[in-house]
Amino acid sequence: MFIGTAALSAALYMVVLVAMVIGVYWNIKKRRENLSQMSASARNRFEAMFSHLRFFLGLTMVVAMVTVGTVVLPSELLLHHWQQGRAQYSFYSALLTGNYGLWNTYSVLMLVLHTPATADAVAADCPPERDATQKLLTKQSHD
């Protein structure tokens, strides 16, 4: 019963997550069309931001899939033990340790690469285009 409920919830979660990621990719594609109005330096900066966002969306999908697998698979893994002599080992602790390590790495990447200081440094690179950048961001938030 638990496995069925967990699998159904995991499938629903993944469907919603994939739909949201597709929506973000579609929005990025639309925003890239507006970049032709900007100068070359601002366009390059936004292209870099879009490529970072696509990378992190892909990474988010991988982390989510591994986490869902960690929730659904343990019941199957609890049945299988590795036995050497009298000692009996379970694979579940290794699976949890790997998942926690993955989440720690993901969290540190998000914190380090999306700090306000980094965003301010990127915005300070090209002050003349700041008005065009603000217009693009304002238009993006209203859409």
C-alpha positions in Angstrom: 0.0 0.0 0.0 2.8 2.4 0.9 4.7 1.7 -2.2 1.7 2.3 -4.4 0.9 5.6 -2.7 4.6 6.7 -2.7 4.9 5.8 -6.4 1.7 7.7 -7.3 2.8 10.7 -5.3 6.3 10.6 -6.9 4.9 10.4 -10.4 2.5 13.3 -9.8 5.4 15.3 -8.3 7.6 14.6 -11.3 4.8 15.5 -13.8 4.2 18.9 -12.0 8.0 19.6 -11.8 8.5 18.7 -15.5 5.6 21.0 -16.5 7.0 23.8 -14.5 10.5 23.4 -15.9 9.1 23.3 -19.5 7.2 26.5 -18.7 10.5 28.2 -17.6 12.3 26.9 -20.7 9.5 28.4 -22.8 9.7 31.7 -21.0 13.5 31.8 -21.5 13.0 31.2 -25.2 10.5 34.1 -25.4 12.9 36.4 -23.4 15.8 35.5 -25.7 13.9 37.1 -28.6 13.9 40.5 -26.8 17.7 40.4 -26.4 18.3 41.7 -29.9 17.3 45.2 -28.7 20.2 45.3 -26.2 23.9 46.1 -26.6 26.3 43.2 -27.1 27.6 43.3 -23.6 24.2 43.2 -22.0 23.1 40.5 -24.4 26.1 38.4 -23.5 25.4 38.9 -19.8 21.8 37.8 -20.2 22.8 34.8 -22.3 25.2 33.7 -19.5 22.3 34.1 -17.0 20.0 32.1 -19.1 22.6 29.3 -19.6 23.2 29.2 -15.8 19.4 29.0 -15.2 19.1 26.1 -17.7 22.0 24.3 -16.0 20.4 24.7 -12.6 17.0 23.6 -13.9 18.6 20.4 -15.2 20.4 19.9 -11.9 17.1 20.4 -10.1 15.5 17.7 -12.2 18.3 15.3 -11.4 18.2 16.0 -7.7 14.4 15.6 -7.7 14.6 12.3 -9.5 17.2 10.9 -7.2 15.3 12.0 -4.2 12.1 10.4 -5.5 14.0 7.2 -6.1 15.3 7.4 -2.6 11.8 7.5 -1.3 10.4 4.7 -3.4 13.4 2.3 -3.6 14.2 1.7 0.1 11.3 -0.7 0.6 12.8 -2.8 -2.2 16.4 -2.4 -0.9 15.4 -3.3 2.6 14.7 -6.8 1.3 18.2 -7.2 -0.1 21.1 -7.5 2.3 24.7 -8.3 1.7 25.9 -11.0 4.0 29.5 -11.7 4.8 30.0 -14.3 7.5 27.8 -13.3 10.4 27.7 -9.6 9.4 24.7 -8.4 7.4 24.9 -5.1 5.5 22.0 -3.1 4.1 22.3 -0.8 1.1 19.8 1.6 2.5 22.3 3.6 4.6 24.5 4.1 1.5 21.5 5.3 -0.5 20.5 7.8 2.2 24.1 9.0 2.6 24.4 9.6 -1.1 21.1 11.4 -1.3 22.0 13.7 1.7 25.4 14.4 0.1 23.7 15.3 -3.2 21.3 17.7 -1.4 24.2 19.3 0.5 26.1 19.9 -2.7 23.0 21.2 -4.5 22.3 23.6 -1.6 25.9 24.9 -1.5 25.8 25.5 -5.3 22.6 27.5 -5.0 23.9 29.6 -2.1 27.2 30.3 -3.7 26.2 31.0 -7.2 23.0 33.0 -6.5 24.3 35.4 -3.8 23.2 39.0 -4.1 26.9 40.1 -4.2 27.3 38.1 -7.5 24.2 39.7 -9.0 25.4 43.1 -8.0 28.8 42.5 -9.5 27.2 41.3 -12.8 24.9 44.4 -12.9 27.8 46.7 -12.2 29.7 45.4 -15.2 27.6 47.3 -17.7 26.0 50.4 -16.1 24.7 52.1 -19.4 22.5 49.2 -20.2 21.0 49.1 -16.7 17.9 50.9 -18.0 17.4 48.4 -20.8 18.0 45.6 -18.3 15.4 47.0 -15.9 12.9 47.3 -18.7 13.4 43.6 -19.7 13.2 42.5 -16.1 10.1 44.6 -15.5 8.4 43.3 -18.6 9.3 39.7 -17.6 7.7 40.2 -14.1 4.5 41.5 -15.6 4.1 38.7 -18.1 
